[in-house]
Amino acid sequence: MNKTKNQQTIHNFHIPVMGLAYTIDTPIRVAHYGISSVISIADDELIEKMSAFYHQKFNLPYQEITKKVADYRAKRITSYLNLVDTIVKEKFDKFKNELAESKEALENYIAILPNKSEIKKGLESFIEGGINWKENVKNYIEKHLTPGAIDVNIMTKLDKDNFVKNEQLPVIFNDAHAALRGFANSTVNSSIVLSAGMNPRLYSYFENFDNFYPDENNCLKKKITLKVSDFRSAMIQGNFLAKKGLWVSEYRIESGLNCGGHAFATDGYLLGPILEEFKQKKDQLVQSAYELMIKALEQKGKLIPNEPLELKITVQGGVGTSEEHDFLLEYYNVDSVGWGSPFLLVPEATSVDKATRNLLINAKEEDLYLSQISPLGVPFNTLRGTTNEKIKQKRIQESKAGSSCPKKYLALNKDAEGNGICTASKKFQDSKLEELEANRNTISKENYEKAKQAITEKSCLCVGLANASYLENNIKIKGQDQGVVVCPGPNMAYFDQEVSLSKMIQHIYGYTSVLRTPNRPHFFAKELKMYIDYLKNDIQSISDEINNAKTKKLESFKANLLEGINYYQTLFSNIPNFESIKQEINKQIENCKNEINAIEIPKLQLT
């Protein structure tokens, strides 16, 4: 549903993608309230199971799409998204009727709308009642309310080749290509969120689908959102797509480290200065892309919009208070702020089994850490004490390390025969452990243990990140037990209770607080501290093999952190308002500055 000029976005927060399962059905749970959220479309097996579950729950006829069906991956995704779209529209219609019939329902809804919202003011004017109350409310709601977006996420690098009887299928049947096709062929009018960097081949595939091009009303039925960590990357990727006549409708800026799941660290560039650059150069981003886009559309003989299309800047990563939320909206002019990990404690919003939710409730700062468990070889934010960790450790102790690897979504390495293999698989780990054993006498005991740990610590994310939904919905889990992997951001440490959806929304908007931890650092300071630890860890891991290039990289990283600190100190001494934030953050940042200044970058010693 494209918004008309009368319709505004109802909420100024969104729920980002979390894992494979945690937001798999979040739109069904929250979209009728106007809340946008993101479904991962990486795991078509989980998607097919959820499709069966929801068809049964809503008494809708279900036709299974088995792996024997041609193009089954894309078809499963299309079918599930169409189902979610149908359910959301149905729930939204019921919800609108409820608001028009019941003053109590209307009051409860008003209580979860942001204070400055025009819609909130409009609805409040009906509370007093009067003649034709129901009719007036109904008309107003029809004109102004829309459901939240059913957005989807693809990690662009998860684009494994696929085979039928050892014969490689064409590129369009690769995992990410098939997922994109599944979304493009669905009835949902929303965004595809592309994360984990640029995949030129996948980006070029968008040209095959008309819904990504503007129509005669300058509207896009399907939109592109890029998750980025800096302005330069946004400009390069946006222009690449614009040259194909494709418009990026949103740049979703995510903290390099202070986020859930995979962490794509910058070279010491902090979130504040990155946001500042987007704020200052947004027009440049728009104009550059628009000029390239209209040239491409002209060449393709497609409709040309007479002005740039809407472009949103949004942000996510570690936000935890209404003050931080408002600060991002008001100072950086972002359109929406992502709240991820805290929603793992909201049963109405996310798909989490009870045991995992209890583990999250009890998690302290030291339990949340940046791990190396991802087979992608990218640092991964996770939590100590998961069932996956316990099962994995037991296997290692019994000399049975590694997973049976049933899904192979992350089988992106190649084995000796050139077949895809995952670094978390038993086959891969057995081979690497054999190699290590053969060299055991040539390395120190300490280096042997380190190498063994690096091989065996990889977890089966394909299964582990999907299991929570199966457990929550009592869907049978087949195959080798992998337990649950959960991937909250470090912000999870400060949220320690299960809360209702309305209370969490009221927390975001500052009507109440669900935080009971007095010592929560400001999210800018938390990210800065994580980068300091990241730098120290980098120094430690390469100090044995230092060279001029590595020294230069570490010095640049340190300089960027100090530059970021100067930016924060100038910013918070000059901006009006936000007094409580300013006092706290200045103290935290000064401590960080002293810590960075004390870090010595190792240099190559000439003998």
Residue, then its C-alpha position, 0 to 999 in steps of 0.5 A: m500500500n503506497k501512502t497518499k499525501n494524506q497518510q503519514t507514517i504512524h510511528n517513528f520507530h521500526i523493528p529491524v530484522m533479528g536472526l532468521a526466526y525472531t522477526i519471521d512473523t513480526p508483521i502479523r503480530v504488530a503491523h496492524y498498529g502501524i509498526s513496520s518490521v523486517i522479515s528475514i527471507a534467507d531460510d525458505e525451510l523455516i518460511e514453509k513451516m511458518s506458512a503451514f502454521y499460519h494457514q492452519k491458525f487462520n483456517l486458510p487452505y494450504q498447499e505445501i511447496t516441496k523441494k521437488v517443485a521447480d524454483y521452490r525457494a522463490k515460490r515458498i517466499t512469495s507464498y509466505l509473503n502473500l499470506v502475511d500480506t493477507i493476514v495483516k490486511e484482515k487484522f488491520d480492517k478488524f482493528k479499524n472497526e474496533l477503533a470506530e466501535s470502542k472508545e476504550a480501544l481508541e484511547n489505548y491506541i492513542a496512548i501508544l502514538p508519539n506525542k508530536s504525531e498529527i494523527k494522535k492529535g486528530l484522534e484525540s479530538f474524537i474522544e469527547g464524542g458528539i454527533n456521528w462519533k463513529e462515522n467521523v472516527k471511521n472516516y478519519i481512520e480510513k483517510h489517515l491510518t495505514p498498516g506498518a510495512i512488511d519489509v524483508n531482508i537479504m544478506t547480499k553475500l548469502d548467494k550460494d550457487n545451487f545444483v540439481k544432480n551435480e549440475q549447476l543451475p543458472v545464477i538466478f537460482n542462487d540463494a539471494h537471487a531466488a529470495l529477491r524473486g520471491f519478494a518481487n513476485s509477492t503482493v506486498n508493497s514494501s521494501i527489501v533491505l539489503s545488508a552485508g555490502m554490495n553484490p553487483r550481480l544481485y543488484s543488476y538482477f533488480e532490473n528484471f522486475d518492473n515494480f522497482y521502477p516508478d509508476e505514472n504517479n511517481c510511486l514505487k510498488k517495491k522499494i530498495t533499502l540499503k543497510v550501510s555503515d558510512f556515507r561513502s558506501a551509501m553513495i557508491q551503492g546508491n549510484f550503482l543502482a541509479k545507473k540502472g534506473l533504480w532508486v534507493s528509498e532508504y539508507r538504514i545506518e547501523s552502528g558498526l559494533n553496537c548492534g545485534g547479529h553480524a557486526f561490520a566494524t568500521d575503521g574506527y568511524l563512530l556513529g555520531p560523525i557518520l550521522e552528521e555526514f548524512k545530515q549535511k550531505k543528504d541533498q548530494l545523495v539525492q541529486s547524484a542518484y536522481e541525475l543518474m536514474i533519469k538518464a538510465l530510465e530514458q535509455k530504457g524507455k521507462l517513465i521518468p519522475n519529474e523530481p527525486l523520489e522520497l529518500k529516508i535516512t534511518v538509524q539503528g544500533g543500541v538505542g535504549t531510552s526515549e531521550e536517545h530516540d528523540f535526540l536522533l530524530e530531532y538533531y540528525n533529522v532521521d525519519s525512523v529509529g530501529w529498536g531491535s534487541p529490547f523487542l526480544l523481551v516482548p512476546e507480542a512482537t517477536s518469536v522467541d521460546k521461553a527458555t531463550r527469553n529467560l536467558l535474555i532477561n538475566a543477561k548482564e554486560e559480561d554475558l553479551y560479547l562479540s564472538q567468532i562463532s559465525p561461519l561467515g568469518v564476521p564478528f557476531n554479537t551473541l550471548r553466553g549460556t545458550t543451548n547451542e553453546k552447551i551442545k557444541q561444547k559437549r560435542i567438542q569434548e566428545s571429539k565430535a565437533g561440527s554440525s551435520c550441516p543440513k541447510k547449507y545456506l552458509a556453505l560458501n567455502k569450497d572443499a577439495e572437489g570444489n563443492g560448497i562447504c560450511t566452516a561450522s560443518k563436521k566435514f570441514q572441521d574434521s579436515k582442519l583438525e586433521e591438518l592441525e594434528a599433523n602439525r602438532n609437534t611444530i607449534s607451541k601448545e598455546n598456539y595449538e589450543k588457539a588454532k583448535q578453538a578457532i576451528t571448533e567455535k563456529s556454530c550452525l547458525c542456519v539451524g540455531l537461528a531458526n529453532a526459537s520459532y519452532l520451539e515457540n510454536n511447537i513445530k517438530i525439529k528434525g535432524q541433529d540437535q543444535g539448540v538455539v543461537v540468539c544474537p542480541g546487541p550489547n544493549m540487551a544487558y540493560f533490559d531485564q524483564e518481559v514487557s507488553l507491546s504497549k509498555m515497550i512503545q510507551h517506553i520508546y516515546g517517553y511515557t514510561s520507562v521499563l529500564r531498572t538498571p541505573n548505570r546504562p551508558h549512553f549508546f554513543a559512549k557504549e559504541l565508543k567503548m566497544y571500538i576501544d576494546y576492538l582496537k586493543n584486541d586487534i593489537q593483541s592478535i597481530s602484535d607477533e606479526i607487525n609490519n608497517a601496513k598494519t601499524k598504519k592501519l591501527e594508527s588510523f583507527k586510533a586517530n579516527l576514534l579520537e576525531g570522533i571524541n572531539y566531534y562528540q565533545t564539540l557537539f554536546s557543548n554546543i547543542p541546546n536541550f538534552e541536558s541529562i544526556k550531555q552531563e552523562i555522556n561528557k563524563q563517559i567520553e572523557n574516560c574513553k579519551n584517556e583510555i585511547n590516549a594510553i593505547e600504544i600502537p606497536k611498531l616494527q622494530l628495526t634490528 
